[in-house]
Amino acid sequence: MDKHGKLYISEYNDCYGALLTPYQRELITGYYDHDLSLGELAQEHGITPQGVRDALKRAEKSLEDFENKLGIVDRDRRIRKALSEMSSLGGEAERAPRVALYIMDN
């Protein structure tokens, strides 16, 4: 997975990590946020690197499923983008909260 993909998983973990098991959350955080290797995580947890990889893949799939069903991360991105665009309009910034609410409803 490239860095772009890693960013998405890290964002999904920030949003949905509480829905994972503590073990899955620990692996995702260690691998994506702390850049620990599969070997390092395997040694820490007393399993094989392949076991870590398999657990990470299951956790990644869960996080992606949560986002596909709930869309919170995507909605947050759209709101931030709209607010950024509104702030660049200068005098029209007072409309930004209404734009954000419109985006949230759609």
DSSP file with accessible surface (Angstrom, degrees, kcal/mol):
  #  RESIDUE AA STRUCTURE BP1 BP2  ACC     N-H-->O    O-->H-N    N-H-->O    O-->H-N    TCO  KAPPA ALPHA  PHI   PSI    X-CA   Y-CA   Z-CA
    1    1 A M              0   0  115      0, 0.0     2,-0.0     0, 0.0     0, 0.0   0.000 360.0 360.0 360.0 136.3    0.0    0.0    0.0
    2    2 A D     >  -     0   0  104      1,-0.1     4,-2.1     4,-0.0     5,-0.2  -0.215 360.0 -94.8 -80.5 176.0    1.4    3.4   -0.9
    3    3 A K  H  > S+     0   0  170      1,-0.2     4,-2.2     2,-0.2     5,-0.2   0.870 124.7  57.6 -60.6 -36.3    1.6    6.4    1.4
    4    4 A H  H  > S+     0   0  108      1,-0.2     4,-1.8     2,-0.2    -1,-0.2   0.934 108.2  46.5 -60.7 -43.6   -1.7    7.8    0.1
    5    5 A G  H  > S+     0   0   15      1,-0.2     4,-2.3     2,-0.2    -1,-0.2   0.878 109.2  54.9 -65.4 -38.2   -3.4    4.5    1.2
    6    6 A K  H  X S+     0   0   55     -4,-2.1     4,-2.4     1,-0.2    -1,-0.2   0.892 104.9  53.9 -62.5 -38.5   -1.7    4.7    4.6
    7    7 A L  H  X S+     0   0   96     -4,-2.2     4,-2.6     2,-0.2    -1,-0.2   0.931 108.1  49.6 -62.6 -43.0   -3.1    8.1    5.1
    8    8 A Y  H  X S+     0   0   67     -4,-1.8     4,-2.9     2,-0.2     5,-0.2   0.935 111.1  48.3 -62.8 -45.7   -6.6    6.9    4.5
    9    9 A I  H  X S+     0   0    1     -4,-2.3     4,-2.6     1,-0.2    -1,-0.2   0.922 111.7  50.4 -62.5 -40.2   -6.3    3.9    6.9
   10   10 A S  H  X S+     0   0   22     -4,-2.4     4,-2.1     2,-0.2    -1,-0.2   0.919 112.2  47.2 -64.4 -41.3   -4.8    6.2    9.5
   11   11 A E  H  X S+     0   0   42     -4,-2.6     4,-1.8     2,-0.2    -2,-0.2   0.916 112.1  49.8 -64.7 -43.5   -7.8    8.7    9.1
   12   12 A Y  H  X S+     0   0   32     -4,-2.9     4,-3.7     1,-0.2     5,-0.3   0.897 109.8  51.8 -61.8 -39.6  -10.3    5.8    9.2
   13   13 A N  H  X S+     0   0   10     -4,-2.6     4,-2.1    -5,-0.2     5,-0.2   0.897 106.6  53.5 -64.6 -39.3   -8.6    4.6   12.4
   14   14 A D  H  < S+     0   0  122     -4,-2.1    -1,-0.2    -5,-0.2    -2,-0.2   0.894 120.1  33.9 -60.1 -38.6   -8.9    8.0   13.9
   15   15 A C  H  < S+     0   0   55     -4,-1.8    -2,-0.2    -5,-0.1     3,-0.2   0.904 135.9  19.1 -84.2 -45.7  -12.6    8.0   13.2
   16   16 A Y  H >< S+     0   0    5     -4,-3.7     3,-2.4    -5,-0.2     4,-0.4   0.363  86.5 108.4-112.3   3.7  -13.6    4.4   13.6
   17   17 A G  G >< S+     0   0    2     -4,-2.1     3,-1.7    -5,-0.3     8,-0.1   0.818  73.0  64.5 -55.7 -32.6  -10.8    2.8   15.6
   18   18 A A  G 3  S+     0   0   89      1,-0.3    -1,-0.3    -5,-0.2    -2,-0.1   0.718  96.0  60.0 -64.9 -17.5  -13.0    2.5   18.7
   19   19 A L  G <  S+     0   0  103     -3,-2.4    -1,-0.3     2,-0.1    -2,-0.2   0.582  93.4  81.2 -86.2 -11.2  -15.1    0.0   16.7
   20   20 A L  S <  S-     0   0   10     -3,-1.7    39,-0.0    -4,-0.4    -3,-0.0  -0.456  95.0 -93.2 -83.7 166.8  -12.2   -2.3   16.3
   21   21 A T     >  -     0   0   70     -2,-0.1     4,-2.8     1,-0.1     5,-0.3  -0.414  39.0-110.6 -70.6 156.5  -11.0   -4.8   18.9
   22   22 A P  H  > S+     0   0   90      0, 0.0     4,-2.4     0, 0.0     5,-0.2   0.894 120.4  53.0 -56.2 -38.0   -8.2   -3.4   21.1
   23   23 A Y  H  > S+     0   0   87      2,-0.2     4,-2.3     1,-0.2     5,-0.2   0.940 110.7  45.3 -62.9 -47.6   -5.8   -5.8   19.4
   24   24 A Q  H  > S+     0   0   32      1,-0.2     4,-2.7     2,-0.2     5,-0.2   0.924 113.0  50.8 -62.8 -43.4   -6.7   -4.6   15.9
   25   25 A R  H  X S+     0   0   83     -4,-2.8     4,-2.7     1,-0.2     5,-0.2   0.915 109.7  50.7 -61.8 -40.7   -6.5   -1.0   17.0
   26   26 A E  H  X S+     0   0   93     -4,-2.4     4,-2.5    -5,-0.3    -1,-0.2   0.916 112.1  46.6 -64.4 -42.5   -3.1   -1.6   18.5
   27   27 A L  H  X S+     0   0    0     -4,-2.3     4,-2.8     2,-0.2     5,-0.3   0.939 113.7  47.5 -65.4 -47.0   -1.8   -3.2   15.3
   28   28 A I  H  X>S+     0   0    0     -4,-2.7     4,-2.9     2,-0.2     5,-0.7   0.939 114.7  46.5 -60.0 -46.7   -3.2   -0.5   13.0
   29   29 A T  I  X>S+     0   0   37     -4,-2.7     5,-1.5    -5,-0.2     4,-1.5   0.932 114.5  47.2 -63.5 -44.8   -1.8    2.3   15.2
   30   30 A G  I  <5S+     0   0    5     -4,-2.5     6,-2.6    -5,-0.2     4,-0.3   0.925 119.5  38.6 -62.5 -44.0    1.6    0.6   15.5
   31   31 A Y  I  <5S+     0   0   60     -4,-2.8     4,-0.3     4,-0.2    -2,-0.2   0.940 129.0  26.6 -75.6 -47.5    1.9   -0.1   11.7
   32   32 A Y  I  <5S+     0   0   17     -4,-2.9    -3,-0.2    -5,-0.3    -2,-0.2   0.854 131.0  31.8 -89.4 -37.6    0.4    3.1   10.3
   33   33 A D  I  <<S+     0   0   60     -4,-1.5    -3,-0.2    -5,-0.7    -4,-0.1   0.801 130.5  31.4 -92.5 -31.2    0.9    5.8   12.9
   34   34 A H  S   <S-     0   0  125     -5,-1.5    -3,-0.2    -4,-0.3    -4,-0.1   0.356  97.4-129.3-108.6   3.2    4.2    4.6   14.4
   35   35 A D        +     0   0  108     -4,-0.3    -4,-0.2    -6,-0.3     2,-0.2   0.814  45.1 166.6  53.7  36.2    5.7    3.0   11.3
   36   36 A L        -     0   0   48     -6,-2.6    -1,-0.2    -7,-0.1     2,-0.1  -0.577  33.7-119.9 -76.7 146.1    6.5   -0.3   13.1
   37   37 A S     >  -     0   0   56     -2,-0.2     4,-2.5     1,-0.1     5,-0.2  -0.356  21.4-108.7 -80.9 165.9    7.4   -3.2   10.8
   38   38 A L  H  > S+     0   0   49      1,-0.2     4,-2.7     2,-0.2     5,-0.2   0.906 122.0  52.3 -58.5 -40.4    5.5   -6.4   10.5
   39   39 A G  H  > S+     0   0   35      2,-0.2     4,-2.5     1,-0.2    -1,-0.2   0.891 108.4  48.9 -63.2 -42.8    8.5   -8.1   12.2
   40   40 A E  H  > S+     0   0   94      2,-0.2     4,-2.3     1,-0.2    -1,-0.2   0.924 114.2  45.5 -63.9 -44.0    8.5   -5.6   15.1
   41   41 A L  H  X S+     0   0    1     -4,-2.5     4,-1.9     2,-0.2    -2,-0.2   0.893 111.8  53.0 -66.1 -38.1    4.8   -6.0   15.7
   42   42 A A  H  X>S+     0   0    4     -4,-2.7     5,-2.0    -5,-0.2     4,-1.1   0.930 110.7  46.3 -62.4 -45.7    5.1   -9.8   15.4
   43   43 A Q  H  <5S+     0   0  169     -4,-2.5     3,-0.5     1,-0.2    -1,-0.2   0.916 111.8  51.7 -63.5 -42.0    7.9   -9.9   18.1
   44   44 A E  H  <5S+     0   0  114     -4,-2.3    -1,-0.2     1,-0.2    -2,-0.2   0.844 119.3  35.5 -62.8 -35.4    5.9   -7.6   20.3
   45   45 A H  H  <5S-     0   0   47     -4,-1.9    -1,-0.2     2,-0.1    -2,-0.2   0.406 108.0-118.7-103.2  -0.9    2.8   -9.8   20.1
   46   46 A G  T  <5S+     0   0   69     -4,-1.1     2,-0.2    -3,-0.5    -3,-0.2   0.843  76.4 106.7  69.1  33.9    4.5  -13.1   20.0
   47   47 A I  S   <S-     0   0   64     -5,-2.0    -1,-0.2    -6,-0.2    -2,-0.1  -0.784  74.4 -84.2-130.9 178.5    3.1  -14.1   16.5
   48   48 A T     >  -     0   0   86     -2,-0.2     4,-2.0     1,-0.1     5,-0.2  -0.461  35.0-115.2 -81.6 157.8    4.5  -14.4   13.0
   49   49 A P  H  > S+     0   0   64      0, 0.0     4,-2.8     0, 0.0     5,-0.2   0.881 120.0  55.5 -58.0 -35.4    4.8  -11.5   10.6
   50   50 A Q  H  > S+     0   0  105      1,-0.2     4,-2.7     2,-0.2     5,-0.2   0.892 104.8  52.8 -64.8 -36.8    2.3  -13.3    8.4
   51   51 A G  H  > S+     0   0   22      2,-0.2     4,-2.2     1,-0.2    -1,-0.2   0.900 110.1  47.7 -63.5 -40.1   -0.1  -13.4   11.4
   52   52 A V  H  X S+     0   0    0     -4,-2.0     4,-2.9     2,-0.2    -2,-0.2   0.939 111.4  50.8 -64.6 -45.9    0.3   -9.6   11.8
   53   53 A R  H  X S+     0   0  111     -4,-2.8     4,-2.5     1,-0.2    -2,-0.2   0.922 110.8  48.2 -59.0 -45.4   -0.2   -9.1    8.1
   54   54 A D  H  X S+     0   0   62     -4,-2.7     4,-2.1     2,-0.2    -1,-0.2   0.922 112.7  48.0 -62.5 -42.9   -3.4  -11.1    8.2
   55   55 A A  H  X S+     0   0    3     -4,-2.2     4,-2.4     1,-0.2    -2,-0.2   0.895 111.5  51.0 -65.3 -39.2   -4.7   -9.3   11.2
   56   56 A L  H  X S+     0   0    4     -4,-2.9     4,-3.1     2,-0.2     5,-0.2   0.917 108.5  51.4 -63.2 -43.6   -3.9   -5.9    9.7
   57   57 A K  H  X S+     0   0   86     -4,-2.5     4,-2.3     2,-0.2    -2,-0.2   0.905 110.9  48.1 -61.7 -41.2   -5.7   -6.9    6.5
   58   58 A R  H  X S+     0   0  146     -4,-2.1     4,-2.2     2,-0.2    -1,-0.2   0.921 113.7  47.0 -65.2 -41.8   -8.8   -7.8    8.4
   59   59 A A  H  X S+     0   0    0     -4,-2.4     4,-2.6     2,-0.2    -2,-0.2   0.912 111.5  50.8 -66.4 -41.8   -8.7   -4.6   10.4
   60   60 A E  H  X S+     0   0   10     -4,-3.1     4,-2.7     1,-0.2     5,-0.2   0.918 109.8  50.7 -60.0 -44.1   -8.1   -2.5    7.3
   61   61 A K  H  X S+     0   0  114     -4,-2.3     4,-2.6    -5,-0.2    -1,-0.2   0.914 109.8  50.3 -61.6 -42.6  -11.2   -4.2    5.7
   62   62 A S  H  X S+     0   0   37     -4,-2.2     4,-2.5     2,-0.2    -2,-0.2   0.935 111.1  48.1 -61.5 -45.8  -13.3   -3.4    8.8
   63   63 A L  H  X S+     0   0    0     -4,-2.6     4,-2.2     1,-0.2    -2,-0.2   0.916 112.7  48.4 -62.2 -42.6  -12.2    0.2    8.7
   64   64 A E  H  X S+     0   0   74     -4,-2.7     4,-2.7     1,-0.2    -1,-0.2   0.897 110.7  51.6 -65.2 -38.5  -13.0    0.5    5.0
   65   65 A D  H  X S+     0   0   48     -4,-2.6     4,-2.1     2,-0.2     5,-0.2   0.912 108.2  51.5 -63.8 -42.4  -16.4   -1.2    5.5
   66   66 A F  H  X S+     0   0   52     -4,-2.5     4,-3.0     1,-0.2     5,-0.5   0.931 112.6  45.9 -59.2 -45.1  -17.2    1.3    8.3
   67   67 A E  H  X S+     0   0   11     -4,-2.2     4,-2.1     1,-0.2    -2,-0.2   0.915 110.8  52.5 -65.8 -41.3  -16.3    4.2    6.0
   68   68 A N  H  < S+     0   0  129     -4,-2.7    -1,-0.2     1,-0.2    -2,-0.2   0.875 118.1  37.6 -61.7 -35.8  -18.3    2.7    3.1
   69   69 A K  H  < S+     0   0  167     -4,-2.1    -2,-0.2    -5,-0.2    -1,-0.2   0.873 131.8  24.8 -83.1 -39.0  -21.4    2.4    5.3
   70   70 A L  H  < S-     0   0   94     -4,-3.0    -3,-0.2    -5,-0.2    -2,-0.2   0.780  77.1-158.4-101.4 -34.8  -21.1    5.6    7.3
   71   71 A G     X  +     0   0   20     -4,-2.1     4,-2.3    -5,-0.5     5,-0.2   0.700  41.0 140.2  65.8  23.8  -19.1    8.0    5.2
   72   72 A I  H  >  +     0   0   83     -6,-0.2     4,-2.5     2,-0.2     5,-0.2   0.915  69.7  48.2 -67.6 -42.1  -18.0   10.2    8.1
   73   73 A V  H  > S+     0   0    9      2,-0.2     4,-2.4     1,-0.2    -1,-0.2   0.936 113.4  47.7 -65.9 -43.1  -14.4   10.7    6.9
   74   74 A D  H  > S+     0   0   73      2,-0.2     4,-2.4     1,-0.2    -2,-0.2   0.928 112.1  49.7 -63.7 -42.5  -15.6   11.6    3.3
   75   75 A R  H  X S+     0   0  101     -4,-2.3     4,-2.4     1,-0.2    -1,-0.2   0.923 109.7  51.5 -62.4 -42.4  -18.2   14.0    4.7
   76   76 A D  H  X S+     0   0   72     -4,-2.5     4,-2.6     1,-0.2    -1,-0.2   0.919 109.5  50.2 -61.3 -42.2  -15.6   15.6    6.9
   77   77 A R  H  X S+     0   0   58     -4,-2.4     4,-2.4     1,-0.2    -1,-0.2   0.915 110.6  49.3 -61.7 -44.0  -13.3   16.1    3.9
   78   78 A R  H  X S+     0   0   85     -4,-2.4     4,-2.5     2,-0.2    -2,-0.2   0.906 111.5  49.1 -64.3 -38.3  -16.1   17.7    1.9
   79   79 A I  H  X S+     0   0   25     -4,-2.4     4,-2.8     2,-0.2     5,-0.2   0.943 111.5  48.3 -66.4 -46.0  -16.9   20.1    4.7
   80   80 A R  H  X S+     0   0  125     -4,-2.6     4,-2.3     1,-0.2    -2,-0.2   0.909 112.4  49.7 -61.3 -40.4  -13.3   21.1    5.2
   81   81 A K  H  X S+     0   0  135     -4,-2.4     4,-2.5    -5,-0.2    -1,-0.2   0.937 112.0  47.5 -63.7 -44.7  -12.9   21.7    1.5
   82   82 A A  H  X S+     0   0    9     -4,-2.5     4,-2.6     1,-0.2    -2,-0.2   0.914 112.3  49.1 -64.2 -41.6  -16.1   23.8    1.3
   83   83 A L  H  X S+     0   0   67     -4,-2.8     4,-2.5     2,-0.2    -1,-0.2   0.900 110.5  51.2 -65.2 -37.5  -15.1   25.9    4.3
   84   84 A S  H  X S+     0   0   74     -4,-2.3     4,-1.4    -5,-0.2    -2,-0.2   0.925 111.4  47.5 -64.1 -42.6  -11.7   26.4    2.8
   85   85 A E  H  X S+     0   0  102     -4,-2.5     4,-0.5     1,-0.2    -2,-0.2   0.894 111.8  50.7 -65.1 -39.0  -13.3   27.6   -0.4
   86   86 A M  H >< S+     0   0   14     -4,-2.6     3,-1.2     1,-0.2     4,-0.3   0.902 107.0  53.0 -66.6 -39.1  -15.6   29.9    1.5
   87   87 A S  H >< S+     0   0   80     -4,-2.5     3,-1.2     1,-0.3    -1,-0.2   0.827 103.0  58.8 -67.8 -26.2  -12.8   31.4    3.4
   88   88 A S  H 3< S+     0   0   94     -4,-1.4    -1,-0.3     1,-0.2    -2,-0.2   0.671  93.3  68.2 -75.6 -12.4  -11.1   32.2    0.2
   89   89 A L  T X< S-     0   0   97     -3,-1.2     2,-0.8    -4,-0.5     3,-0.5   0.536  87.8-159.2 -82.4  -7.8  -14.1   34.3   -0.9
   90   90 A G  G X  S+     0   0   46     -3,-1.2     3,-1.9    -4,-0.3    -1,-0.2  -0.506  74.6  33.1  73.7-106.4  -13.4   36.9    1.7
   91   91 A G  G >  S+     0   0   64     -2,-0.8     3,-0.5     1,-0.3    -1,-0.3   0.633 112.3  64.4 -63.1 -15.7  -16.5   38.8    2.5
   92   92 A E  G X   +     0   0   85     -3,-0.5     3,-2.1    -6,-0.2     4,-0.3   0.370  68.0 106.6 -89.3   6.5  -18.8   35.8    1.8
   93   93 A A  G X   +     0   0   43     -3,-1.9     3,-1.8     1,-0.3    -1,-0.2   0.765  63.6  72.0 -61.3 -24.3  -17.3   33.9    4.8
   94   94 A E  G <  S+     0   0  134     -3,-0.5     4,-0.3     1,-0.3    -1,-0.3   0.742  92.2  59.0 -66.2 -15.9  -20.5   34.4    6.8
   95   95 A R  G <> S+     0   0  104     -3,-2.1     4,-2.1     1,-0.2     3,-0.5   0.632  79.6  93.2 -83.0 -11.7  -22.2   31.9    4.5
   96   96 A A  H <> S+     0   0   14     -3,-1.8     4,-2.7    -4,-0.3     5,-0.2   0.877  80.7  51.9 -54.5 -45.0  -19.7   29.1    5.4
   97   97 A P  H  > S+     0   0   83      0, 0.0     4,-2.2     0, 0.0    -1,-0.2   0.920 111.0  48.6 -61.7 -37.1  -21.8   27.6    8.2
   98   98 A R  H  > S+     0   0  157     -3,-0.5     4,-2.2    -4,-0.3    -2,-0.2   0.904 111.1  50.4 -67.5 -37.5  -24.8   27.3    5.9
   99   99 A V  H  X S+     0   0   30     -4,-2.1     4,-2.5     2,-0.2     5,-0.2   0.932 109.6  50.9 -64.3 -43.6  -22.7   25.7    3.1
  100  100 A A  H  X S+     0   0   11     -4,-2.7     4,-2.4     1,-0.2    -2,-0.2   0.921 110.4  49.1 -61.3 -42.3  -21.3   23.2    5.6
  101  101 A L  H  X S+     0   0  103     -4,-2.2     4,-1.7    -5,-0.2    -1,-0.2   0.908 110.1  51.7 -65.2 -38.7  -24.8   22.3    6.7
  102  102 A Y  H  X S+     0   0  158     -4,-2.2     4,-0.9     1,-0.2    -2,-0.2   0.941 110.5  48.1 -61.7 -43.1  -25.9   21.9    3.1
  103  103 A I  H >< S+     0   0   26     -4,-2.5     3,-0.8     1,-0.2    -2,-0.2   0.913 108.9  53.9 -64.8 -40.0  -22.9   19.6    2.4
  104  104 A M  H 3< S+     0   0   71     -4,-2.4    -1,-0.2     1,-0.2    -2,-0.2   0.855 107.5  51.1 -64.1 -33.6  -23.7   17.5    5.5
  105  105 A D  H 3<        0   0  136     -4,-1.7    -1,-0.2    -5,-0.2    -2,-0.2   0.671 360.0 360.0 -77.8 -16.8  -27.3   17.0    4.4
  106  106 A N    <<        0   0  101     -4,-0.9    -3,-0.0    -3,-0.8    -4,-0.0  -0.567 360.0 360.0-108.1 360.0  -26.2   15.8    0.9
